[in-house]
């Protein structure tokens, strides 16, 4: 089985992927794919299993106040993410990739982000002394993350690409080139925080999931501002003057 997993790992890689995915998440995902590839299990079913495990993580965060509950939640989040990698690898390896499967994967990623914020906010409020502050922070973070996801979906539509002369991006593709210098370092840290399976265990190690919520929300605020400005610059220009060029 492990020889099959190594083969699947090599053949189902993405051309561009994070180091966390390549060396930590995708190897165990390849083992899952090796077990599932000969069966009738579909990539979409793996996607549904991924969000089911995330729901269990939320229950652990919200209902188990001990450190064991915290780490059970973190481990379930990581397991959910491994399956999130496995669904795409299974689709690529078995030739079952489809546009609707990609959309389903993105939808479940959205829901998992909302579930994570809700679960951590409830834990902070009930068991870590956050009270009303935690709930307000959670509500604001949910609004920010939801707005950021809405903008992401909008800028990836064919209509937006046609109006702006850009190429529509698919789920998992990043826009633009990587920035250099200090800005590049800031963007790298932001990506690490937004890809929460990478950094969530670090915050858990220090018992500061409240700080994670602020960081996760802050990263999405920055993305929201940047993307909103980009959309306004692309679509908010005045109409051309009669008989002349646009101003």
NULO-842686 format. One record per atom (N, C-alpha, C, CB): residue in three letters; x, y negated, z. Coordinates in steps of 0.05 Angstrom, whole numbers, plus 5000, padded with zeros to 4 digits. Last residue first. Glycine has a CB too. Layout:
// residues N
AlaXYZ;...
// end
This chain:
// residues 247
Unk476438114622;Unk478237944639;Unk479538104660;Unk476637714651;Unk476238404557;Unk475438404585;Unk477438244601;Unk475338694596;Unk475937964499;Unk476838204513;Unk476038184542;Unk479838234511;Unk470037684466;Unk472837694474;Unk473437954488;Unk473437454492;Unk464537644457;Unk466337574436;Unk469337584443;Unk465737314426;Unk463337554525;Unk462137564498;Unk464137474477;Unk459537384497;Unk468037914564;Unk466737664557;Unk465537684529;Unk468737424558;Unk466638564592;Unk468138384573;Unk466538124568;Unk468638534547;Unk465038604663;Unk464438664634;Unk466038474617;Unk461438644628;Unk469938714714;Unk467738574702;Unk467438654673;Unk468138264704;Unk471439344747;Unk472239114731;Unk469838974718;Unk474239194709;Unk470539804775;Unk469439554785;Unk470239314770;Unk470139524813;Unk473240264761;Unk470440234752;Unk469239964759;Unk468740454763;Unk478540244779;Unk477940374753;Unk475140304743;Unk478140674756;Unk478339984827;Unk480039874806;Unk479339984779;Unk482939924813;Unk474940334854;Unk474040064849;Unk475739934827;Unk474339894875;Unk478040794857;Unk475540804842;Unk474640524835;Unk473340944859;Unk482340604888;Unk482840704861;Unk480340714845;Unk484040984863;Unk479640484936;Unk480940274921;Unk481440354892;Unk483540194934;Unk478141014950;Unk476040804945;Unk477240574929;Unk474940704972;Unk483141244958;Unk481441334936;Unk479241134930;Unk480241604943;Unk485040945003;Unk486540964978;Unk484841034955;Unk488841164981;Unk480941035041;Unk481640765032;Unk483040765006;Unk483340625053;Unk481141595046;Unk478641465038;Unk479241185028;Unk476841445062;Unk486341685064;Unk485541785038;Unk483041645027;Unk485042095039;Unk485841435114;Unk487841345094;Unk487041435066;Unk490641445102;Unk481941775136;Unk481441485133;Unk483341365113;Unk481741335160;Unk484642255138;Unk482442225119;Unk481541935116;Unk480042395128;Unk488342145178;Unk489242215151;Unk487042175130;Unk490242505150;Unk484842065221;Unk486441845211;Unk487441895183;Unk488741795229;Unk482642575230;Unk480942355221;Unk482542135209;Unk479242255244;Unk487442825245;Unk485942925223;Unk484042715212;Unk484343185231;Unk488842525291;Unk490642535268;Unk489142625243;Unk492942735274;Unk484342615324;Unk485042335316;Unk486842345291;Unk486542195339;Unk484743175328;Unk482343055317;Unk482942765308;Unk480143055337;Unk489843235353;Unk489343335327;Unk486943205313;Unk489043645327;Unk488643015403;Unk490542875385;Unk490242965357;Unk493442905395;Unk485343415421;Unk484243145418;Unk486042985399;Unk483943005445;Unk488643835427;Unk486843845404;Unk485443575400;Unk484844065407;Unk493443955459;Unk492443685452;Unk490843695426;Unk494843495449;Unk496744375477;Unk494044335489;Unk492844065482;Unk494244365518;Unk501244495452;Unk501444275472;Unk498744225485;Unk502544025459;Unk499344885418;Unk501544945436;Unk501844745458;Unk504144965420;Unk495644605387;Unk494644795408;Unk496844865428;Unk493645045395;Unk499044335353;Unk497444175372;Unk496444355394;Unk495144045357;Unk500944795326;Unk502844615340;Unk501344445361;Unk504344435320;Unk496545035302;Unk497845175324;Unk499844995340;Unk499345415313;Unk495344625262;Unk493544675284;Unk494944825307;Unk491144835275;Unk498644595217;Unk499344445241;Unk497644495265;Unk499244155235;Unk496644955178;Unk499544915182;Unk500144795209;Unk500544745160;Unk491144925177;Unk492345175187;Unk495345145192;Unk491845405168;Unk490044395155;Unk490144445184;Unk491244715193;Unk487344415194;Unk492143995115;Unk492144285112;Unk492344405141;Unk494444385093;Unk492643495139;Unk490143555125;Unk489843855120;Unk489943405099;Unk497843535159;Unk495643515178;Unk492943585164;Unk495443235189;Unk500743575111;Unk500943785131;Unk498643785151;Unk503643765147;Unk499443095087;Unk498643345074;Unk498743575094;Unk500343405050;Unk502042745122;Unk499142725119;Unk498042985107;Unk498342485102;Unk507342875113;Unk506142925140;Unk503142925138;Unk507142705160;Unk507742695060;Unk508242975067;Unk507043045094;Unk511243035067;Unk506742145065;Unk504842315050;Unk505142605056;Unk505142265020;Unk511342005093;Unk508741965106;Unk506642145092;Unk507941665104;Unk515242135055;Unk515242275080;Unk512542245094;Unk517442155099;Unk513841765014;Unk513742055009;Unk513642215035;Unk516042144992;Unk515041295040;Unk512241355033;Unk511941645027;Unk511441185008;Unk520641325044;Unk519041335068;Unk516041405062;Unk519141075082;Unk522041694982;Unk522741515004;Unk520841545028;Unk522641234994;Unk516841824932;Unk519541854943;Unk519941654967;Unk521741804922;Unk510842194919;Unk512241944924;Unk514942004937;Unk510641764942;Unk509242654868;Unk509942614896;Unk511542364899;Unk511542854907;Unk504342454820;Unk506842574828;Unk507442504857;Unk509142474810;Unk497142604812;Unk499542444813;Unk502042594821;Unk499142214831;Unk493043034851;Unk493242814832;Unk495942674835;Unk491042614835;Unk493043744856;Unk493543484867;Unk493843274846;Unk496043484886;Unk488544284856;Unk490444124842;Unk490643854855;Unk489644104812;Unk484444524885;Unk487144604891;Unk489244444877;Unk487444884885;Unk479744504833;Unk480144554862;Unk483044654866;Unk478144754873;Unk482144084779;Unk480644304790;Unk481244334820;Unk481344564775;Unk481243434750;Unk482743624766;Unk480943844776;Unk484143484790;Unk480943134685;Unk479543234709;Unk481143454723;Unk476843344701;Unk485342624667;Unk484742914664;Unk483343014688;Unk487343074659;Unk483041974647;Unk484742154662;Unk483842444656;Unk484642094692;Unk479841544630;Unk481941644613;Unk483941824627;Unk483441414601;Unk475441394657;Unk478041274666;Unk480341364649;Unk478541344695;Unk471141664636;Unk470941374640;Unk473641244645;Unk468941304662;Unk472842194638;Unk472342064612;Unk472341764615;Unk469642164601;Unk473242264694;Unk475642294677;Unk475242164650;Unk476342594673;Unk467842214707;Unk469842024717;Unk472342034701;Unk470442074747;Unk465742654680;Unk464842384674;Unk466742174683;Unk462042344686;Unk468143104704;Unk468843034676;Unk468042754669;Unk467643234657;Unk470242974772;Unk468143024752;Unk469142954724;Unk465542874759;Unk473742824811;Unk474343064796;Unk472243144775;Unk474743294815;Unk471642404838;Unk473942344820;Unk474742594804;Unk476242244836;Unk467542674868;Unk466842484847;Unk469242444828;Unk466142214860;Unk470342994904;Unk468543124884;Unk467942934861;Unk465943224897;Unk472742584933;Unk474342784919;Unk472742924897;Unk475442994938;Unk468442334956;Unk470042184937;Unk471742384920;Unk471841984951;Unk466642744990;Unk464842644969;Unk466442494948;Unk462742454982;Unk471042785025;Unk470443005007;Unk468642914984;Unk469043235023;Unk470642285050;Unk473042355035;Unk472542585015;Unk475342425053;Unk465742345076;Unk466042145056;Unk468442195038;Unk466341865069;Unk467042765112;Unk464942805092;Unk465142595069;Unk462242785105;Unk470942515143;Unk471642745127;Unk469542795105;Unk471942995145;Unk467742105166;Unk470042035150;Unk470842265131;Unk472441965168;Unk463842395194;Unk463042205173;Unk465342145155;Unk461941955186;Unk467142695229;Unk465442835210;Unk464642645187;Unk463042955224;Unk469242265259;Unk471042425242;Unk469442585221;Unk472642615260;Unk464642085284;Unk466041905266;Unk467842065247;Unk467741695281;Unk463442535315;Unk461542435296;Unk462942265275;Unk459242285310;Unk468142575347;Unk467342785329;Unk465442695308;Unk466143015345;Unk467842105376;Unk470142145359;Unk469442365338;Unk472642225375;Unk463142215405;Unk463241985386;Unk465542015366;Unk463541715402;Unk464942655435;Unk462742685416;Unk462642455396;Unk460042695432;Unk469142425465;Unk469642645447;Unk467442675426;Unk469942905462;Unk466242045495;Unk468441965476;Unk468942175456;Unk470941885492;Unk463042355529;Unk461842205507;Unk463942115486;Unk460341965517;Unk468042835546;Unk465442715550;Unk464242585525;Unk465542515571;Unk473143045554;Unk472742835534;Unk470042695537;Unk472842955507;Unk474843455587;Unk474443185599;Unk473842965579;Unk476743115614;Unk474943955565;Unk477443815567;Unk477143515576;Unk478943825541;Unk469944185559;Unk471844315575;Unk474444165580;Unk472544585563;Unk466343855528;Unk465344025550;Unk467544115569;Unk464044265538;Unk469543555491;Unk467443425507;Unk466743595532;Unk464943385490;Unk472943925468;Unk474043695482;Unk472043565500;Unk475043485461;Unk469044265445;Unk470944365466;Unk472044135482;Unk473244525452;Unk466643925409;Unk465044035430;Unk466844135453;Unk463344275420;Unk471043825375;Unk469743605389;Unk468143705413;Unk467943445370;Unk472044335354;Unk474044205371;Unk472843975387;Unk476444105354;Unk467244425325;Unk468044605346;Unk470044475365;Unk469244845335;Unk467243995288;Unk465044025307;Unk465944195331;Unk462544145294;Unk471844095258;Unk471643845273;Unk469443865295;Unk470943615254;Unk470444605238;Unk472844575254;Unk472644315271;Unk475344565238;Unk465944495206;Unk465744675229;Unk468044635248;Unk465644965220;Unk468244165166;Unk466144055184;Unk465944225210;Unk463444045170;Unk471644535143;Unk472744295155;Unk470744175174;Unk473544085132;Unk467944905124;Unk469844995145;Unk471144745158;Unk472045175134;Unk465344615084;Unk463844705108;Unk465744785131;Unk462044935101;Unk469644565047;Unk468344325059;Unk466944405086;Unk466244215040;Unk470645095035;Unk472744935047;Unk471544695061;Unk474844855026;Unk465845225010;Unk466445345036;Unk468645205050;Unk467145635032;Unk466444904963;Unk464244864981;Unk464844975009;Unk461644984970;Unk470945154940;Unk471144874949;Unk468944814969;Unk471044684925;Unk468745654929;Unk471045634947;Unk471345354958;Unk473545724932;Unk464845514892;Unk464045634917;Unk466245614938;Unk463245924913;Unk468045334850;Unk466345144864;Unk465345254891;Unk463845084846;Unk470445824837;Unk472145604846;Unk470445394861;Unk473545474822;Unk465946094820;Unk467446194843;Unk469245984854;Unk469146434835;Unk464545814775;Unk462745794798;Unk464145904823;Unk460145954793;Unk468845934741;Unk468445664750;Unk466645644774;Unk467145494727;Unk472546524761;Unk470346394747;Unk470046114757;Unk467646554752;Unk476447124760;Unk476246834765;Unk473946714749;Unk478946694757;Unk477547654756;Unk474747574762;Unk474547274768;Unk473747734786;Unk482347924749;Unk481147794726;Unk478247704731;Unk481247974703;Unk484848114793;Unk482848294781;Unk481548174756;Unk480748364801;Unk488147694807;Unk489347954803;Unk487448144788;Unk490148084829;Unk484747254814;Unk486847244794;Unk487847524787;Unk489147074803;Unk481547444856;Unk480347364831;Unk482347364809;Unk479047084834;Unk485347534896;Unk483747754886;Unk482547694859;Unk481547834906;Unk486947004904;Unk488947204894;Unk487447454883;Unk490747294917;Unk482246774923;Unk483346684898;Unk485346884886;Unk484746424901;Unk481647064971;Unk479447064950;Unk480546984923;Unk477246884959;Unk486246985001;Unk485847244989;Unk483647234967;Unk485047445010;Unk485846475022;Unk487846525002;Unk487246784986;Unk490646535015;Unk481646575056;Unk481346365037;Unk483446385014;Unk481546085050;Unk484046955089;Unk481947045070;Unk481346835049;Unk479347115085;Unk487346595115;Unk488546815100;Unk486546925080;Unk489547045119;Unk483546285141;Unk485146165119;Unk486446375102;Unk487245975131;Unk481546635179;Unk479746525159;Unk481346415135;Unk477946305171;Unk486246685209;Unk485146915195;Unk483246835173;Unk483747115214;Unk486546165230;Unk488646265212;Unk487746505196;Unk491146335229;Unk481846165261;Unk482245965239;Unk484346065220;Unk483045695251;Unk483246575297;Unk481046615278;Unk481046415255;Unk478346595293;Unk487346315324;Unk487946565309;Unk485646625289;Unk488246795328;Unk484445895348;Unk486545835329;Unk487146085312;Unk489145745344;Unk480846185382;Unk479846015360;Unk481945955339;Unk478845755372;Unk484646415416;Unk482846585400;Unk481746435376;Unk480646705417;Unk486645955439;Unk488346105420;Unk486846315404;Unk490546245435;Unk482145785469;Unk483445605449;Unk485045765429;Unk485245415464;Unk481146235501;Unk479146145482;Unk480345965460;Unk476946005496;Unk485846225531;Unk485246455514;Unk483146385493;Unk484346695531;Unk485245765560;Unk487245765538;Unk486846005520;Unk490145775550;Unk477945705569;Unk480745775577;Unk482645745553;Unk480846055588;Unk472645645553;Unk474145415562;Unk477045465568;Unk472845295586;Unk468845835501;Unk470845955519;Unk472845745528;Unk472346195505;Unk465545545467;Unk464345695489;Unk466345815509;Unk462645905479;Unk468345275426;Unk466145135441;Unk465345275466;Unk463845105423;Unk472245625406;Unk472945355415;Unk470845245434;Unk473345175391;Unk468946065393;Unk471146095413;Unk471945825424;Unk473546235400;Unk465645835354;Unk464445935379;Unk466545975401;Unk463046205374;Unk469545735315;Unk468045505328;Unk466745595354;Unk465845405309;Unk470946255301;Unk472946075313;Unk471545845328;Unk474845975292;Unk466246425278;Unk467046555303;Unk469146385317;Unk468146835297;Unk466446105233;Unk464246065252;Unk464846195279;Unk461646175241;Unk470846335207;Unk471046055217;Unk468845995237;Unk470945855194;Unk468546815192;Unk470646815212;Unk471046535224;Unk473246925200;Unk465146615153;Unk463946765176;Unk466046765198;Unk463147045168;Unk468646425115;Unk467046225131;Unk465746365155;Unk464946085113;Unk470646925097;Unk472446715107;Unk470846515124;Unk473846575085;Unk466347185075;Unk467547295099;Unk469347085113;Unk469147545093;Unk465646875029;Unk463546865050;Unk464646975076;Unk461147035041;Unk470347025002;Unk469846745009;Unk467746715032;Unk468946584985;Unk469347554993;Unk471547485011;Unk471247195020;Unk474247524996;Unk465147494957;Unk464647624983;Unk466847565003;Unk464247924980;Unk467947274914;Unk465947114927;Unk465247234955;Unk463347094910;Unk471247714897;Unk472447474909;Unk470347294924;Unk473747304888;Unk467948334917;Unk468448114899;Unk469847884913;Unk465848024885;Unk468749024924;Unk468648764938;Unk469448544918;Unk470448764963;Unk469349524904;Unk467349354890;Unk467049084904;Unk464649494890;Unk476449674903;Unk473749704913;Unk471849524896;Unk473549634942;Unk481749584892;Unk480549824880;Unk477549854887;Unk481950064889;Unk482549084922;Unk482649094892;Unk481349344881;Unk485449074882;Unk483049134977;Unk480449074965;Unk480349114935;Unk479548794972;Unk488249234991;Unk486249415001;Unk483549374986;Unk485749355031;Unk490848814965;Unk491549094958;Unk489549294968;Unk494349154970;Unk488648384992;Unk487848424964;Unk488548714956;Unk489348224946;Unk491248445042;Unk488248455040;Unk487448515012;Unk486948195050;Unk496448345024;Unk495748605036;Unk492748655035;Unk496748625065;Unk495947815008;Unk496548014988;Unk495948294998;Unk499447994979;Unk495347575057;Unk493047575039;Unk493447775017;Unk492647295026;Unk500447615078;Unk498247785090;Unk495747795072;Unk497547695117;Unk502847245038;Unk503647525042;Unk501547705055;Unk506247535058;Unk500046735044;Unk499546915021;Unk500647195024;Unk500746794996;Unk501846485092;Unk499046565088;Unk498646775066;Unk497346315082;Unk507546455089;Unk506146535113;Unk503346635107;Unk506046295133;Unk509746295040;Unk511246475057;Unk509846575082;Unk513746335065;Unk505945995011;Unk507646184997;Unk508846385016;Unk509846034982;Unk503445655050;Unk501945855035;Unk503646075024;Unk500345715012;Unk507845365067;Unk506245515086;Unk504645725072;Unk504345325101;Unk509545115020;Unk511345315032;Unk509745485052;Unk513645175047;Unk504245054971;Unk505744964994;Unk507445185005;Unk503844865016;Unk505045124900;Unk503845194925;Unk505545094948;Unk503445494927;Unk504245204832;Unk505045004852;Unk503545074878;Unk504544714843;Unk502345684809;Unk504845554799;Unk505945354819;Unk504245414773;Unk500346194856;Unk499745944841;Unk502345824832;Unk498145744859;Unk500946904850;Unk501846654860;Unk500646424843;Unk504846634861;Unk499947424835;Unk497647254841;Unk498446984852;Unk495747394859;Unk504547724829;Unk502847684805;Unk500547484810;Unk501847944795;Unk506947774879;Unk508447654857;Unk506547574834;Unk510547854847;Unk502748024908;Unk503847764917;Unk505247624894;Unk505747804941;Unk502348514881;Unk500148314880;Unk501048044888;Unk497848404898;Unk507248734896;Unk506648694868;Unk504448484865;Unk505748954854;Unk506548764951;Unk508748604940;Unk508248544911;Unk511448754943;Unk502149114953;Unk501848844963;Unk504048664952;Unk501848844993;Unk504449584933;Unk502249454918;Unk501949164926;Unk499649614921;Unk507749674976;Unk508949634950;Unk506949494932;Unk509949894938;Unk503949755016;Unk505649515018;Unk507149464991;Unk507649545040;Unk501650245000;Unk500050005000;Unk501749755000;Unk498150005024;
// end
